[in-house]
Amino acid sequence: MQARIWSAIGGASLAWGSAGIATRAALNAGVPPIAMSAIRAVLAALVLFAALQLLGVRISRDPAVWRTGVVAAVFQLATPFVLFTLAYQYASAGFVGLIVALVPLGTATVAHFMLPDEPLHAPKAVGLVTAFAGVAILLLSGDSGLDEGGRPLLAAALSVGAVAAISFASVYAKRKAGTYDPTEITWMQFAIGGVLIVILGMFTEGVPAAITGWGWTMMVYLAVIGSVVPFLLFYWLLRHVSTTKAALVGYIVPLVAITGGVVLLDEQIQPGIVLGGILIFAGIVLTNRAEHRLPEAAPTVQLG
């Protein structure tokens, strides 16, 4: 079981980390940020709907399931999709990927108040605070990972807003774990979230101009590999491990984003990114050790 859990964490991390690289590539190809988020969500919803039909899964009519879907659509999808995409205009994929490392800190904090089985014990807090210190150093350094046009504080503010939304949605989904099918709830969040982002895009950007073939390639990648795959893996994780351990995905995303950004987009590894990254990954080790030592953080906790 542990092998499957770590495979899911690795798969979700690789998919979400590469999504940041694809987003930067699509922005470089001239795709407007809100339109990109909307098209990505709509395409993912269509792929998931087709999968549900092939699997013979019937969409629930239970209002409680739809309420979970609406919360996921607003806080797990629409808000972070838009905020993260906007942030990628002002910082590198590696920079934004490092801010994603705040997800475990935010998730653990929210879980402390919403999940009685996941209190924020001191050993776990040490690892989370260590990672947070790494993010703080990143911001204080002023490094954005870009040669020019970088605005790290704005990128960080947008990214932190996305992290806060994800943290709340993750804990809410954990509370409802066992009451929904992961594939079904993932489709709901993309379908509802896609509609919300389309409406936002019409008011802010209007109908997008012609998109290049490369831009469409990146958006298809974002929809399938960068959206459908990691969300399904993440919801599966929420059914089998604590929210804090599932949020370790957010720690691995920066490594993928930094490496891919440097290799594929000629982004820079600057001193602040290096030092901040070291502390963030130290937080991974400390948090993981705390997860294994604390009985309250044992996996397979199911909440109704």
Stockholm file with secondary structure:
# STOCKHOLM 1.0

chainA/1-304         MQARIWSAIGGASLAWGSAGIATRAALNAGVPPIAMSAIRAVLAALVLFAALQLLGVRISRDPAVWRTGVVAAVFQLATPFVLFTLAYQYASAGFVGLIVALVPLGTATVAHFMLPDEPLHAPKAVGLVTAFAGVAILLLSGDSGLDEGGRPLLAAALSVGAVAAISFASVYAKRKAGTYDPTEITWMQFAIGGVLIVILGMFTEGVPAAITGWGWTMMVYLAVIGSVVPFLLFYWLLRHVSTTKAALVGYIVPLVAITGGVVLLDEQIQPGIVLGGILIFAGIVLTNRAEHRLPEAAPTVQLG
#=GR chainA/1-304 SS CHHHHHHHHHHHHHHHHHHHHHHHHHHHTTCCHHHHHHHHHHHHHHHHHHHHHHHTCCCCCCHHHHHHHHHIIIIIIIHHHHHHHHHTTTSCHHHHHHHTTHHHHHHHHHHHHHCTTCCCCHHHHHHHHHHHHHHHHHHHHTCCSCSSSCCHHHHHHHHHHHHHHHHHHHHHHHHTTTSSCHHHHHHHHHHHHHHHHHHHHHHHTCSCCCCCHHHHHHHHHHHIIIIIHHHHHHHHHHTTSCHHHHTTHHHHHHHHHHHHHHHHHCCCCCHHHHHHHHHHHHHHHHHHHHHHHCGGGCSCCCCC
#=GC SS_cons         CHHHHHHHHHHHHHHHHHHHHHHHHHHHTTCCHHHHHHHHHHHHHHHHHHHHHHHTCCCCCCHHHHHHHHHIIIIIIIHHHHHHHHHTTTSCHHHHHHHTTHHHHHHHHHHHHHCTTCCCCHHHHHHHHHHHHHHHHHHHHTCCSCSSSCCHHHHHHHHHHHHHHHHHHHHHHHHTTTSSCHHHHHHHHHHHHHHHHHHHHHHHTCSCCCCCHHHHHHHHHHHIIIIIHHHHHHHHHHTTSCHHHHTTHHHHHHHHHHHHHHHHHCCCCCHHHHHHHHHHHHHHHHHHHHHHHCGGGCSCCCCC
//
